[in-house]
Amino acid sequence: MKQYNPDIYHRHSIRLKGYDYSQEGLYFITICTQNHKHLFGEIKNVPHIGTVGAGSACPESNINIPQMILNPYGEIIQQCYWDLEHKYPNIECCEYVIMPNHFHTIIKIDRGAFRAGEPRPYVVTLGHIVGYFKYQSTKMINLHGQKLWQRNYYEHIIRDEKAYHNISNYILNNPAQWAYDRLR
C-alpha cells in the first residue's frame, strides 16, 4: 500500500474561505462528468419557425436553434434535480441546463421557507445539496463502478440582480454556445 504524501496528494478547497454556504442566497453551480464524458444527450439544431425579434415586422423565418436533446441518463439527471425541492423544502431549483457532459443550475437557499404542516427544515449547506444530487443521480444511472461525476463542482455566489440575469442568460443560451464550449 502506498504511503500518503502531502506534497503529492494535497487537496485545496475551491470554496470561499470563511463563507457560510448554508446562508440564504442564490448560487450558480456547474458539475462536470468524469473525464468530460458525453453521457446525457446531444446538442442538435432543431428547426424553429417564428418571427425575428419581438414585435418585429419581419416575415417569419425558418432558423435552426441548437437545443439539448436528453437521452435516458439526461432525463434521470433532470428528475434528480427536480426532486431536490422535495428533499430540501427550503431551497428553490431555478434556471438549469443539462449539457452532454455537464450541468449548470442556479439554486436558491431560503432558510425561512418551509411548507405548512411540515417541520421546519434543518440548516443545509450547498455542499449537502450538491452531494445528495450527485449521490442520487450516480445511484440511479449506475455505471457499474465507473464514476459519473468529477470529484468537485464549481460554484459562484450570485450577489446582485445584474449577476443573476447574466448567469441566467448564460445558462439558457448554453446549448447555442456548445460549439465554443471549452468543456467539450
C-alpha positions as CSV (number, residue, x, y, z in Angstrom):
1,M,0.0,0.0,0.0
2,K,1.2,3.5,-0.9
3,Q,2.1,5.9,1.9
4,Y,0.2,9.2,1.9
5,N,2.5,12.0,0.7
6,P,1.1,15.5,1.4
7,D,3.3,17.1,-1.2
8,I,1.6,15.0,-3.9
9,Y,-1.9,14.5,-2.6
10,H,-2.6,17.8,-1.0
11,R,-6.1,19.0,-1.8
12,H,-7.0,22.7,-1.8
13,S,-10.6,23.8,-1.3
14,I,-12.0,25.9,-4.0
15,R,-14.7,27.2,-1.7
16,L,-14.6,30.8,-0.4
17,K,-12.7,30.7,2.8
18,G,-14.9,31.5,5.8
19,Y,-18.1,31.8,3.8
20,D,-21.3,30.1,5.2
21,Y,-22.7,28.1,2.4
22,S,-25.9,27.5,4.3
23,Q,-26.6,31.2,4.0
24,E,-29.7,32.5,2.2
25,G,-28.9,33.4,-1.4
26,L,-28.5,32.4,-5.0
27,Y,-25.7,30.1,-6.1
28,F,-24.6,29.2,-9.6
29,I,-23.4,25.6,-9.8
30,T,-21.6,23.7,-12.5
31,I,-21.0,20.0,-12.2
32,C,-19.0,18.1,-14.8
33,T,-19.0,14.4,-15.7
34,Q,-15.9,12.4,-15.0
35,N,-13.3,13.0,-17.8
36,H,-15.9,15.2,-19.6
37,K,-17.6,12.2,-21.0
38,H,-20.7,12.9,-23.1
39,L,-23.4,11.0,-21.2
40,F,-26.6,13.0,-21.0
41,G,-27.6,13.5,-24.7
42,E,-26.6,15.7,-27.6
43,I,-27.0,19.2,-28.9
44,K,-29.0,19.2,-32.2
45,N,-30.1,22.0,-34.4
46,V,-33.9,22.0,-34.1
47,P,-36.0,23.9,-36.6
48,H,-37.7,26.9,-35.1
49,I,-40.4,28.8,-37.0
50,G,-41.2,32.2,-35.7
51,T,-40.7,35.9,-36.1
52,V,-37.4,37.6,-35.8
53,G,-37.4,39.9,-32.8
54,A,-40.2,40.8,-30.5
55,G,-42.9,42.8,-32.3
56,S,-40.8,42.7,-35.5
57,A,-42.5,43.4,-38.8
58,C,-40.1,41.0,-40.5
59,P,-41.7,37.9,-42.1
60,E,-41.4,34.5,-40.4
61,S,-38.1,32.9,-40.7
62,N,-37.0,29.2,-40.6
63,I,-34.0,29.1,-38.3
64,N,-32.2,26.2,-36.6
65,I,-31.7,26.6,-32.9
66,P,-29.2,24.4,-31.1
67,Q,-31.1,22.5,-28.3
68,M,-30.1,19.8,-25.8
69,I,-31.9,16.6,-26.6
70,L,-31.8,14.5,-23.4
71,N,-31.2,10.7,-23.5
72,P,-32.4,8.5,-20.7
73,Y,-29.4,9.4,-18.5
74,G,-30.1,13.1,-19.1
75,E,-33.8,12.5,-18.1
76,I,-32.6,10.9,-14.8
77,I,-30.4,14.0,-14.1
78,Q,-33.4,16.2,-14.7
79,Q,-35.6,14.2,-12.4
80,C,-32.9,14.1,-9.7
81,Y,-32.7,17.9,-9.9
82,W,-36.5,18.4,-9.6
83,D,-36.5,16.0,-6.6
84,L,-34.2,18.3,-4.7
85,E,-37.0,20.6,-3.7
86,H,-38.8,17.7,-2.1
87,K,-35.7,16.6,-0.1
88,Y,-34.8,20.2,0.9
89,P,-38.0,22.3,1.3
90,N,-36.0,25.4,2.0
91,I,-34.4,25.5,-1.5
92,E,-35.7,26.5,-4.9
93,C,-34.4,24.9,-8.1
94,C,-34.1,27.8,-10.5
95,E,-32.8,28.0,-14.1
96,Y,-30.8,25.0,-15.3
97,V,-29.5,23.3,-18.3
98,I,-28.2,19.8,-18.8
99,M,-25.5,19.6,-21.4
100,P,-23.9,16.4,-22.9
101,N,-21.1,16.4,-20.2
102,H,-22.0,19.0,-17.6
103,F,-24.9,20.6,-15.7
104,H,-25.5,24.2,-14.9
105,T,-28.0,25.5,-12.4
106,I,-29.0,28.2,-10.0
107,I,-30.1,27.1,-6.6
108,K,-31.8,29.4,-4.1
109,I,-31.4,28.7,-0.4
110,D,-34.1,30.3,1.8
111,R,-33.8,29.5,5.5
112,G,-37.2,31.0,6.3
113,A,-39.1,28.9,3.7
114,F,-41.0,25.8,4.7
115,R,-44.3,24.2,3.8
116,A,-47.3,24.4,6.1
117,G,-47.7,21.3,8.2
118,E,-44.1,20.2,7.8
119,P,-41.4,20.5,10.4
120,R,-39.0,23.4,10.0
121,P,-36.2,22.3,7.7
122,Y,-32.8,21.8,9.2
123,V,-29.9,24.0,8.1
124,V,-28.4,22.6,4.9
125,T,-25.3,23.7,3.1
126,L,-24.8,24.0,-0.6
127,G,-22.3,21.1,-0.4
128,H,-25.0,18.9,1.2
129,I,-27.4,19.7,-1.7
130,V,-24.8,19.1,-4.4
131,G,-23.6,15.9,-2.7
132,Y,-27.1,14.5,-2.4
133,F,-27.8,15.3,-6.1
134,K,-24.5,13.6,-7.2
135,Y,-25.2,10.6,-5.0
136,Q,-28.8,10.1,-6.1
137,S,-28.0,10.6,-9.8
138,T,-25.0,8.2,-9.6
139,K,-27.0,5.6,-7.9
140,M,-29.9,5.8,-10.4
141,I,-27.6,5.8,-13.5
142,N,-25.3,3.1,-12.2
143,L,-22.2,3.0,-14.5
144,H,-21.1,-0.3,-12.9
145,G,-18.1,1.0,-10.9
146,Q,-17.2,4.0,-13.2
147,K,-17.5,7.5,-11.8
148,L,-20.3,9.6,-13.1
149,W,-19.2,13.0,-11.8
150,Q,-15.9,14.7,-11.2
151,R,-14.9,14.9,-7.5
152,N,-15.6,18.6,-7.1
153,Y,-18.0,21.2,-8.5
154,Y,-17.8,24.9,-9.4
155,E,-19.9,27.4,-7.5
156,H,-20.4,31.1,-7.7
157,I,-22.3,33.2,-5.2
158,I,-24.7,35.5,-7.0
159,R,-24.5,38.8,-5.2
160,D,-26.9,41.1,-7.2
161,E,-29.7,41.2,-9.8
162,K,-27.4,42.0,-12.7
163,A,-25.2,39.0,-12.0
164,Y,-28.4,36.9,-11.7
165,H,-29.6,38.0,-15.1
166,N,-26.2,37.5,-16.7
167,I,-25.9,34.0,-15.3
168,S,-29.5,33.1,-16.1
169,N,-28.9,34.1,-19.8
170,Y,-25.7,32.2,-19.8
171,I,-27.5,29.0,-18.6
172,L,-30.4,29.4,-21.0
173,N,-28.2,30.1,-24.0
174,N,-25.6,27.4,-23.2
175,P,-26.8,24.9,-25.9
176,A,-26.4,27.7,-28.6
177,Q,-22.8,28.2,-27.4
178,W,-21.9,24.4,-27.4
179,A,-19.7,24.7,-30.4
180,Y,-17.5,27.1,-28.5
181,D,-17.6,25.3,-25.1
182,R,-14.3,24.7,-23.5
183,L,-15.7,21.7,-21.6
184,R,-16.5,19.9,-24.9
